[in-house]
Amino acid sequence: MQSEFQFGKVLKINDIIMKNNVIPVEVAKKVFKDSNLPCIGRAGIREINKLAFDLEAASGVKFIHMELGNPGLPAAQAGIDAQVEAVKKGVAATYPPIDGVPALKKEASRFIKNFLDLEVAPANCIPTVGSMQGAFASFMITGHINKEKNTMLFIDPGFPVHKFQCKVLGIPMEQFDIYNYRGEKLREKLESILKTGKIHSMLYSNPNNPTWVCLTDEELKIIGELANKYDVIVLEDLAYFGMDFRKDYSHPGVAPYQPTVGKYADNYMLMISSSKAFSFAGERCAILAISDKLAARHYPDLKAFCGQEIFLRGILFGALHPLTSGVSHSAQYALQGVLKAVNDGIYNYRDDVLEYGKKAKLMKDAFLAAGFYITYDEDLGEPIADGFYFTYCYPGFKGADLVEEMMYYGISAISLDTCGSDKQGIRACTSLIKRDEIPVLAERLQMFAKDHPIK
Ligand SMILES: Cc1ncc(COP(=O)(O)O)c(C=O)c1O
């Protein structure tokens, strides 16, 4: 039978006959049906992860997992040692202080000075249950600081869970895809949204999940200046701290420093995750660093929401207390141990995570060799850096359709549709794939290409 697939034509799933798929069509169809998902290709990260495991169980074929940003490296040893010692000393018996253990707060403030060249007082460095909770607590509070401003702005593409958090909190959202507004073009676009007067805060990740675009100092300055002009809080998500491997930001107290809006904005919050940079995702401990100015600021409207008027107190007693009453005592000591080793120059985290960038290069080569293309391919005129994520697509496909189709070839990832992207494609995560699986990936991509000839 003649394939109906043509370059430039949006393909309907199963228009073509697959011959080289590794998951039998009837097996996949049954698993898809049993999942009850309304659209396989638009499923969230965890849903795709479960589907891939269900397909593995049903077919006996191991997947190439590129959906979940789980670290693929062992946890930083300094953290494990500090955590074990803390548990042995008996911290498990008592509630941790809601604003964090003093030793961790001190190391967090030192870290911010050493690697961002910013001053944030230890009092304003707050542990959270992953930066996930840092974001949730921030949304809870920033959504109620000013009765006139009810909207959160996302500089996208972004991490889908943040929008889900706002959704469950009932916080109105706006977003735009930054790709067409890089450099000085960002000013006009951002100002057109901020001048509506309804935005209370804005969030982006840098390096960016999912595109791996890295904002420059020039762009962060624009964001900071406009945030000051329109009195907007900036939430800077540093989940991939220091992982723009084109530069080396990993030496304490030595330039270059990880670029940050903190150089330009008065009212900012930094979310410093331990999950990726230190491979400590399992212990769920991150730092929410609030600029000294913002922490001390009075927001009279906040009182009606949580009985607190001072921003820092709102975060602590209006959000973190009702959420979890603090962060696991021993996990705080773990993070303190890692930060101390990094601050003292004993542990260089970059040496470990560099592996993600090396794998990204090999994986991208395999995709390109099979006729795929990189969706977000440029970073201000330079090829996008190799890091934790990259984005790709195949001629004629929309992202969601491609996600589903690639599952027949034992490859799982998420669609950019779920990330606020204007472009069609898929996000690939480089962390879980092992070096010896890259040839398997390459072979499956070639099989996919054989079944989907580009005309
Ligand atoms: C951009 C971004 N922000 C936040 C998080 C969550 O980080 P944590 O594990 O510290 O909660 C992730 C995790 O993948 C992420 O990609």
PDBQT file of the ligand as one rigid body, heavy atoms in Angstrom, charges set to zero:
ROOT
HETATM    1  C1  LIG A 501      12.430  24.371  35.205  1.00  0.00    +0.000 C 
HETATM    2  C2  LIG A 501      12.197  23.531  36.407  1.00  0.00    +0.000 A 
HETATM    3  N1  LIG A 501      11.833  24.108  37.556  1.00  0.00    +0.000 NA
HETATM    4  C3  LIG A 501      11.638  23.385  38.666  1.00  0.00    +0.000 A 
HETATM    5  C4  LIG A 501      11.798  22.026  38.676  1.00  0.00    +0.000 A 
HETATM    6  C5  LIG A 501      11.546  21.273  39.946  1.00  0.00    +0.000 C 
HETATM    7  O1  LIG A 501      12.693  21.224  40.724  1.00  0.00    +0.000 OA
HETATM    8  P1  LIG A 501      12.717  20.476  42.139  1.00  0.00    +0.000 P 
HETATM    9  O2  LIG A 501      13.084  19.067  41.872  1.00  0.00    +0.000 OA
HETATM   10  O3  LIG A 501      13.753  21.209  42.933  1.00  0.00    +0.000 OA
HETATM   11  O4  LIG A 501      11.361  20.601  42.751  1.00  0.00    +0.000 OA
HETATM   12  C6  LIG A 501      12.183  21.374  37.526  1.00  0.00    +0.000 A 
HETATM   13  C7  LIG A 501      12.317  19.919  37.504  1.00  0.00    +0.000 C 
HETATM   14  O5  LIG A 501      12.419  19.265  36.504  1.00  0.00    +0.000 OA
HETATM   15  C8  LIG A 501      12.383  22.141  36.356  1.00  0.00    +0.000 A 
HETATM   16  O6  LIG A 501      12.722  21.584  35.199  1.00  0.00    +0.000 OA
ENDROOT
TORSDOF 0
